Amino acid sequence: MACIVSIVSVDSQRRIYLPKELDFKAKKAVIIRRGQTFVLIPIPEKITEIDVKTPTDELGRMVEEKAKRETRDAHRI
């Protein structure tokens, strides 16, 4: 996966404008703050529901750990 670095504009209402070369197609996203860093994760429009027996707090912890790993890996590129 190629690492694309872009400088974006933030307007007076704190809206962020993403450049077209980022090819961000999602209409919604999750923003995770890690210290002074923000991670933007697109939310797919079509979500497949599954029956999971794992408690939601445990799933949340698993997702957060995965996001941290992927963020660390992305910074190594």
Jmol script that loads the backbone (N, CA, C; Angstrom):
load data "model"
ATOM      1  N   MET A   1       0.848  -1.171   0.000  1.00  0.00           N
ATOM      2  CA  MET A   1       0.000   0.000   0.000  1.00  0.00           C
ATOM      3  C   MET A   1       0.897   1.238   0.000  1.00  0.00           C
ATOM      4  N   ALA A   2       0.645   2.126  -0.942  1.00  0.00           N
ATOM      5  CA  ALA A   2       1.423   3.353  -1.033  1.00  0.00           C
ATOM      6  C   ALA A   2       0.961   4.350   0.019  1.00  0.00           C
ATOM      7  N   CYS A   3       1.907   5.098   0.530  1.00  0.00           N
ATOM      8  CA  CYS A   3       1.587   6.123   1.526  1.00  0.00           C
ATOM      9  C   CYS A   3       1.490   7.463   0.801  1.00  0.00           C
ATOM     10  N   ILE A   4       0.311   8.078   0.851  1.00  0.00           N
ATOM     11  CA  ILE A   4       0.102   9.371   0.218  1.00  0.00           C
ATOM     12  C   ILE A   4      -0.002  10.413   1.316  1.00  0.00           C
ATOM     13  N   VAL A   5       0.812  11.446   1.227  1.00  0.00           N
ATOM     14  CA  VAL A   5       0.786  12.523   2.209  1.00  0.00           C
ATOM     15  C   VAL A   5       0.225  13.756   1.529  1.00  0.00           C
ATOM     16  N   SER A   6      -0.774  14.360   2.142  1.00  0.00           N
ATOM     17  CA  SER A   6      -1.394  15.565   1.586  1.00  0.00           C
ATOM     18  C   SER A   6      -1.589  16.588   2.695  1.00  0.00           C
ATOM     19  N   ILE A   7      -1.454  17.840   2.333  1.00  0.00           N
ATOM     20  CA  ILE A   7      -1.809  18.916   3.248  1.00  0.00           C
ATOM     21  C   ILE A   7      -3.230  19.314   2.903  1.00  0.00           C
ATOM     22  N   VAL A   8      -4.099  19.362   3.925  1.00  0.00           N
ATOM     23  CA  VAL A   8      -5.507  19.671   3.697  1.00  0.00           C
ATOM     24  C   VAL A   8      -5.855  21.008   4.331  1.00  0.00           C
ATOM     25  N   SER A   9      -6.945  21.588   3.877  1.00  0.00           N
ATOM     26  CA  SER A   9      -7.427  22.851   4.425  1.00  0.00           C
ATOM     27  C   SER A   9      -8.515  22.581   5.455  1.00  0.00           C
ATOM     28  N   VAL A  10      -8.527  23.392   6.497  1.00  0.00           N
ATOM     29  CA  VAL A  10      -9.574  23.341   7.511  1.00  0.00           C
ATOM     30  C   VAL A  10     -10.198  24.732   7.535  1.00  0.00           C
ATOM     31  N   ASP A  11     -11.524  24.808   7.315  1.00  0.00           N
ATOM     32  CA  ASP A  11     -12.159  26.128   7.265  1.00  0.00           C
ATOM     33  C   ASP A  11     -12.559  26.604   8.655  1.00  0.00           C
ATOM     34  N   SER A  12     -13.178  27.765   8.728  1.00  0.00           N
ATOM     35  CA  SER A  12     -13.529  28.374  10.017  1.00  0.00           C
ATOM     36  C   SER A  12     -14.554  27.553  10.803  1.00  0.00           C
ATOM     37  N   GLN A  13     -15.268  26.654  10.114  1.00  0.00           N
ATOM     38  CA  GLN A  13     -16.226  25.780  10.795  1.00  0.00           C
ATOM     39  C   GLN A  13     -15.626  24.401  11.072  1.00  0.00           C
ATOM     40  N   ARG A  14     -14.313  24.288  10.933  1.00  0.00           N
ATOM     41  CA  ARG A  14     -13.526  23.084  11.203  1.00  0.00           C
ATOM     42  C   ARG A  14     -13.816  21.944  10.237  1.00  0.00           C
ATOM     43  N   ARG A  15     -14.293  22.272   9.040  1.00  0.00           N
ATOM     44  CA  ARG A  15     -14.485  21.247   8.005  1.00  0.00           C
ATOM     45  C   ARG A  15     -13.151  21.010   7.308  1.00  0.00           C
ATOM     46  N   ILE A  16     -12.913  19.757   6.994  1.00  0.00           N
ATOM     47  CA  ILE A  16     -11.672  19.367   6.327  1.00  0.00           C
ATOM     48  C   ILE A  16     -12.001  19.006   4.888  1.00  0.00           C
ATOM     49  N   TYR A  17     -11.206  19.517   3.962  1.00  0.00           N
ATOM     50  CA  TYR A  17     -11.387  19.226   2.547  1.00  0.00           C
ATOM     51  C   TYR A  17     -10.268  18.294   2.100  1.00  0.00           C
ATOM     52  N   LEU A  18     -10.662  17.084   1.658  1.00  0.00           N
ATOM     53  CA  LEU A  18      -9.687  16.089   1.240  1.00  0.00           C
ATOM     54  C   LEU A  18      -9.415  16.222  -0.258  1.00  0.00           C
ATOM     55  N   PRO A  19      -8.152  16.190  -0.658  1.00  0.00           N
ATOM     56  CA  PRO A  19      -7.818  16.274  -2.079  1.00  0.00           C
ATOM     57  C   PRO A  19      -8.339  15.055  -2.850  1.00  0.00           C
ATOM     58  N   LYS A  20      -8.640  15.245  -4.123  1.00  0.00           N
ATOM     59  CA  LYS A  20      -9.170  14.157  -4.948  1.00  0.00           C
ATOM     60  C   LYS A  20      -8.210  12.977  -5.038  1.00  0.00           C
ATOM     61  N   GLU A  21      -6.906  13.245  -4.993  1.00  0.00           N
ATOM     62  CA  GLU A  21      -5.944  12.144  -5.149  1.00  0.00           C
ATOM     63  C   GLU A  21      -5.998  11.147  -3.983  1.00  0.00           C
ATOM     64  N   LEU A  22      -6.647  11.508  -2.880  1.00  0.00           N
ATOM     65  CA  LEU A  22      -6.808  10.566  -1.778  1.00  0.00           C
ATOM     66  C   LEU A  22      -7.880   9.528  -2.080  1.00  0.00           C
ATOM     67  N   ASP A  23      -8.737   9.791  -3.057  1.00  0.00           N
ATOM     68  CA  ASP A  23      -9.759   8.846  -3.506  1.00  0.00           C
ATOM     69  C   ASP A  23     -10.610   8.334  -2.342  1.00  0.00           C
ATOM     70  N   PHE A  24     -11.081   9.259  -1.524  1.00  0.00           N
ATOM     71  CA  PHE A  24     -11.905   8.932  -0.357  1.00  0.00           C
ATOM     72  C   PHE A  24     -13.358   8.970  -0.788  1.00  0.00           C
ATOM     73  N   LYS A  25     -14.023   7.798  -0.857  1.00  0.00           N
ATOM     74  CA  LYS A  25     -15.371   7.725  -1.415  1.00  0.00           C
ATOM     75  C   LYS A  25     -16.475   7.610  -0.355  1.00  0.00           C
ATOM     76  N   ALA A  26     -16.127   7.384   0.888  1.00  0.00           N
ATOM     77  CA  ALA A  26     -17.136   7.187   1.926  1.00  0.00           C
ATOM     78  C   ALA A  26     -17.867   8.487   2.238  1.00  0.00           C
ATOM     79  N   LYS A  27     -19.130   8.364   2.628  1.00  0.00           N
ATOM     80  CA  LYS A  27     -19.915   9.533   3.035  1.00  0.00           C
ATOM     81  C   LYS A  27     -19.802   9.786   4.533  1.00  0.00           C
ATOM     82  N   LYS A  28     -19.377   8.760   5.283  1.00  0.00           N
ATOM     83  CA  LYS A  28     -19.181   8.883   6.730  1.00  0.00           C
ATOM     84  C   LYS A  28     -17.848   8.243   7.100  1.00  0.00           C
ATOM     85  N   ALA A  29     -17.298   8.720   8.216  1.00  0.00           N
ATOM     86  CA  ALA A  29     -16.022   8.174   8.679  1.00  0.00           C
ATOM     87  C   ALA A  29     -15.951   8.282  10.194  1.00  0.00           C
ATOM     88  N   VAL A  30     -15.061   7.501  10.750  1.00  0.00           N
ATOM     89  CA  VAL A  30     -14.759   7.560  12.173  1.00  0.00           C
ATOM     90  C   VAL A  30     -13.420   8.275  12.304  1.00  0.00           C
ATOM     91  N   ILE A  31     -13.319   9.179  13.268  1.00  0.00           N
ATOM     92  CA  ILE A  31     -12.046   9.841  13.551  1.00  0.00           C
ATOM     93  C   ILE A  31     -11.597   9.401  14.934  1.00  0.00           C
ATOM     94  N   ILE A  32     -10.388   8.867  14.990  1.00  0.00           N
ATOM     95  CA  ILE A  32      -9.811   8.426  16.255  1.00  0.00           C
ATOM     96  C   ILE A  32      -8.659   9.364  16.589  1.00  0.00           C
ATOM     97  N   ARG A  33      -8.689   9.912  17.793  1.00  0.00           N
ATOM     98  CA  ARG A  33      -7.615  10.799  18.217  1.00  0.00           C
ATOM     99  C   ARG A  33      -6.620  10.003  19.046  1.00  0.00           C
ATOM    100  N   ARG A  34      -5.348  10.108  18.662  1.00  0.00           N
ATOM    101  CA  ARG A  34      -4.254   9.468  19.395  1.00  0.00           C
ATOM    102  C   ARG A  34      -3.221  10.545  19.674  1.00  0.00           C
ATOM    103  N   GLY A  35      -3.351  11.180  20.840  1.00  0.00           N
ATOM    104  CA  GLY A  35      -2.465  12.292  21.178  1.00  0.00           C
ATOM    105  C   GLY A  35      -2.753  13.457  20.244  1.00  0.00           C
ATOM    106  N   GLN A  36      -1.743  13.919  19.524  1.00  0.00           N
ATOM    107  CA  GLN A  36      -1.903  15.014  18.568  1.00  0.00           C
ATOM    108  C   GLN A  36      -2.220  14.508  17.160  1.00  0.00           C
ATOM    109  N   THR A  37      -2.372  13.191  16.999  1.00  0.00           N
ATOM    110  CA  THR A  37      -2.620  12.578  15.693  1.00  0.00           C
ATOM    111  C   THR A  37      -4.085  12.168  15.575  1.00  0.00           C
ATOM    112  N   PHE A  38      -4.637  12.322  14.367  1.00  0.00           N
ATOM    113  CA  PHE A  38      -6.007  11.889  14.093  1.00  0.00           C
ATOM    114  C   PHE A  38      -5.972  10.837  12.987  1.00  0.00           C
ATOM    115  N   VAL A  39      -6.745   9.779  13.170  1.00  0.00           N
ATOM    116  CA  VAL A  39      -6.842   8.712  12.175  1.00  0.00           C
ATOM    117  C   VAL A  39      -8.258   8.737  11.616  1.00  0.00           C
ATOM    118  N   LEU A  40      -8.390   8.822  10.294  1.00  0.00           N
ATOM    119  CA  LEU A  40      -9.679   8.876   9.621  1.00  0.00           C
ATOM    120  C   LEU A  40      -9.962   7.514   8.994  1.00  0.00           C
ATOM    121  N   ILE A  41     -11.063   6.885   9.411  1.00  0.00           N
ATOM    122  CA  ILE A  41     -11.406   5.545   8.922  1.00  0.00           C
ATOM    123  C   ILE A  41     -12.770   5.614   8.229  1.00  0.00           C
ATOM    124  N   PRO A  42     -12.815   5.304   6.926  1.00  0.00           N
ATOM    125  CA  PRO A  42     -14.103   5.349   6.221  1.00  0.00           C
ATOM    126  C   PRO A  42     -15.061   4.271   6.719  1.00  0.00           C
ATOM    127  N   ILE A  43     -16.350   4.616   6.735  1.00  0.00           N
ATOM    128  CA  ILE A  43     -17.397   3.659   7.096  1.00  0.00           C
ATOM    129  C   ILE A  43     -18.087   3.236   5.803  1.00  0.00           C
ATOM    130  N   PRO A  44     -18.113   1.939   5.506  1.00  0.00           N
ATOM    131  CA  PRO A  44     -18.773   1.497   4.278  1.00  0.00           C
ATOM    132  C   PRO A  44     -20.274   1.787   4.314  1.00  0.00           C
ATOM    133  N   GLU A  45     -20.846   2.105   3.147  1.00  0.00           N
ATOM    134  CA  GLU A  45     -22.283   2.388   3.086  1.00  0.00           C
ATOM    135  C   GLU A  45     -23.106   1.137   3.373  1.00  0.00           C
ATOM    136  N   LYS A  46     -22.654   0.011   2.859  1.00  0.00           N
ATOM    137  CA  LYS A  46     -23.368  -1.240   3.093  1.00  0.00           C
ATOM    138  C   LYS A  46     -22.646  -2.003   4.198  1.00  0.00           C
ATOM    139  N   ILE A  47     -23.344  -2.198   5.301  1.00  0.00           N
ATOM    140  CA  ILE A  47     -22.762  -2.894   6.437  1.00  0.00           C
ATOM    141  C   ILE A  47     -23.435  -4.255   6.562  1.00  0.00           C
ATOM    142  N   THR A  48     -22.628  -5.292   6.654  1.00  0.00           N
ATOM    143  CA  THR A  48     -23.136  -6.649   6.809  1.00  0.00           C
ATOM    144  C   THR A  48     -23.243  -6.966   8.294  1.00  0.00           C
ATOM    145  N   GLU A  49     -24.438  -7.283   8.740  1.00  0.00           N
ATOM    146  CA  GLU A  49     -24.631  -7.629  10.140  1.00  0.00           C
ATOM    147  C   GLU A  49     -24.265  -9.090  10.354  1.00  0.00           C
ATOM    148  N   ILE A  50     -23.620  -9.334  11.470  1.00  0.00           N
ATOM    149  CA  ILE A  50     -23.253 -10.699  11.831  1.00  0.00           C
ATOM    150  C   ILE A  50     -23.640 -10.931  13.294  1.00  0.00           C
ATOM    151  N   ASP A  51     -23.858 -12.174  13.644  1.00  0.00           N
ATOM    152  CA  ASP A  51     -24.182 -12.531  15.015  1.00  0.00           C
ATOM    153  C   ASP A  51     -22.877 -12.868  15.733  1.00  0.00           C
ATOM    154  N   VAL A  52     -22.489 -12.009  16.670  1.00  0.00           N
ATOM    155  CA  VAL A  52     -21.233 -12.193  17.388  1.00  0.00           C
ATOM    156  C   VAL A  52     -21.539 -12.401  18.865  1.00  0.00           C
ATOM    157  N   LYS A  53     -20.909 -13.381  19.437  1.00  0.00           N
ATOM    158  CA  LYS A  53     -21.153 -13.680  20.840  1.00  0.00           C
ATOM    159  C   LYS A  53     -20.209 -12.913  21.774  1.00  0.00           C
ATOM    160  N   THR A  54     -19.235 -12.220  21.196  1.00  0.00           N
ATOM    161  CA  THR A  54     -18.294 -11.445  21.994  1.00  0.00           C
ATOM    162  C   THR A  54     -18.981 -10.169  22.490  1.00  0.00           C
ATOM    163  N   PRO A  55     -18.833  -9.825  23.774  1.00  0.00           N
ATOM    164  CA  PRO A  55     -19.443  -8.600  24.303  1.00  0.00           C
ATOM    165  C   PRO A  55     -18.929  -7.357  23.566  1.00  0.00           C
ATOM    166  N   THR A  56     -19.790  -6.343  23.445  1.00  0.00           N
ATOM    167  CA  THR A  56     -19.425  -5.147  22.674  1.00  0.00           C
ATOM    168  C   THR A  56     -18.224  -4.414  23.255  1.00  0.00           C
ATOM    169  N   ASP A  57     -18.049  -4.404  24.579  1.00  0.00           N
ATOM    170  CA  ASP A  57     -16.876  -3.723  25.143  1.00  0.00           C
ATOM    171  C   ASP A  57     -15.588  -4.427  24.734  1.00  0.00           C
ATOM    172  N   GLU A  58     -15.627  -5.752  24.647  1.00  0.00           N
ATOM    173  CA  GLU A  58     -14.463  -6.512  24.188  1.00  0.00           C
ATOM    174  C   GLU A  58     -14.204  -6.246  22.710  1.00  0.00           C
ATOM    175  N   LEU A  59     -15.266  -6.210  21.899  1.00  0.00           N
ATOM    176  CA  LEU A  59     -15.105  -5.892  20.477  1.00  0.00           C
ATOM    177  C   LEU A  59     -14.497  -4.503  20.311  1.00  0.00           C
ATOM    178  N   GLY A  60     -14.956  -3.542  21.112  1.00  0.00           N
ATOM    179  CA  GLY A  60     -14.397  -2.190  21.054  1.00  0.00           C
ATOM    180  C   GLY A  60     -12.921  -2.174  21.362  1.00  0.00           C
ATOM    181  N   ARG A  61     -12.513  -2.941  22.369  1.00  0.00           N
ATOM    182  CA  ARG A  61     -11.097  -3.022  22.718  1.00  0.00           C
ATOM    183  C   ARG A  61     -10.290  -3.646  21.576  1.00  0.00           C
ATOM    184  N   MET A  62     -10.842  -4.684  20.954  1.00  0.00           N
ATOM    185  CA  MET A  62     -10.166  -5.346  19.839  1.00  0.00           C
ATOM    186  C   MET A  62     -10.003  -4.394  18.655  1.00  0.00           C
ATOM    187  N   VAL A  63     -11.052  -3.622  18.353  1.00  0.00           N
ATOM    188  CA  VAL A  63     -10.999  -2.668  17.241  1.00  0.00           C
ATOM    189  C   VAL A  63      -9.961  -1.585  17.526  1.00  0.00           C
ATOM    190  N   GLU A  64      -9.940  -1.085  18.751  1.00  0.00           N
ATOM    191  CA  GLU A  64      -8.981  -0.042  19.111  1.00  0.00           C
ATOM    192  C   GLU A  64      -7.548  -0.552  18.985  1.00  0.00           C
ATOM    193  N   GLU A  65      -7.297  -1.776  19.446  1.00  0.00           N
ATOM    194  CA  GLU A  65      -5.955  -2.358  19.329  1.00  0.00           C
ATOM    195  C   GLU A  65      -5.556  -2.526  17.864  1.00  0.00           C
ATOM    196  N   LYS A  66      -6.496  -2.980  17.031  1.00  0.00           N
ATOM    197  CA  LYS A  66      -6.197  -3.147  15.605  1.00  0.00           C
ATOM    198  C   LYS A  66      -5.898  -1.794  14.963  1.00  0.00           C
ATOM    199  N   ALA A  67      -6.672  -0.775  15.301  1.00  0.00           N
ATOM    200  CA  ALA A  67      -6.434   0.573  14.758  1.00  0.00           C
ATOM    201  C   ALA A  67      -5.063   1.089  15.179  1.00  0.00           C
ATOM    202  N   LYS A  68      -4.672   0.838  16.428  1.00  0.00           N
ATOM    203  CA  LYS A  68      -3.355   1.265  16.912  1.00  0.00           C
ATOM    204  C   LYS A  68      -2.248   0.574  16.134  1.00  0.00           C
ATOM    205  N   ARG A  69      -2.385  -0.751  15.918  1.00  0.00           N
ATOM    206  CA  ARG A  69      -1.378  -1.497  15.153  1.00  0.00           C
ATOM    207  C   ARG A  69      -1.264  -0.965  13.741  1.00  0.00           C
ATOM    208  N   GLU A  70      -2.428  -0.744  13.081  1.00  0.00           N
ATOM    209  CA  GLU A  70      -2.408  -0.266  11.702  1.00  0.00           C
ATOM    210  C   GLU A  70      -1.830   1.143  11.622  1.00  0.00           C
ATOM    211  N   THR A  71      -2.097   1.980  12.630  1.00  0.00           N
ATOM    212  CA  THR A  71      -1.542   3.323  12.659  1.00  0.00           C
ATOM    213  C   THR A  71      -0.035   3.274  12.809  1.00  0.00           C
ATOM    214  N   ARG A  72       0.452   2.431  13.721  1.00  0.00           N
ATOM    215  CA  ARG A  72       1.901   2.284  13.892  1.00  0.00           C
ATOM    216  C   ARG A  72       2.542   1.787  12.606  1.00  0.00           C
ATOM    217  N   ASP A  73       1.908   0.793  11.961  1.00  0.00           N
ATOM    218  CA  ASP A  73       2.452   0.254  10.714  1.00  0.00           C
ATOM    219  C   ASP A  73       2.491   1.311   9.622  1.00  0.00           C
ATOM    220  N   ALA A  74       1.451   2.149   9.532  1.00  0.00           N
ATOM    221  CA  ALA A  74       1.393   3.193   8.505  1.00  0.00           C
ATOM    222  C   ALA A  74       2.489   4.230   8.719  1.00  0.00           C
ATOM    223  N   HIS A  75       2.857   4.499   9.974  1.00  0.00           N
ATOM    224  CA  HIS A  75       3.898   5.491  10.257  1.00  0.00           C
ATOM    225  C   HIS A  75       5.288   4.954   9.941  1.00  0.00           C
ATOM    226  N   ARG A  76       5.428   3.648   9.826  1.00  0.00           N
ATOM    227  CA  ARG A  76       6.736   3.043   9.510  1.00  0.00           C
ATOM    228  C   ARG A  76       7.083   3.133   8.042  1.00  0.00           C
ATOM    229  N   ILE A  77       6.096   3.423   7.191  1.00  0.00           N
ATOM    230  CA  ILE A  77       6.321   3.437   5.730  1.00  0.00           C
ATOM    231  C   ILE A  77       7.153   4.631   5.359  1.00  0.00           C
TER     232      ILE A  77
END
end "model"
wireframe off; spacefill off
backbone 0.3
color backbone group
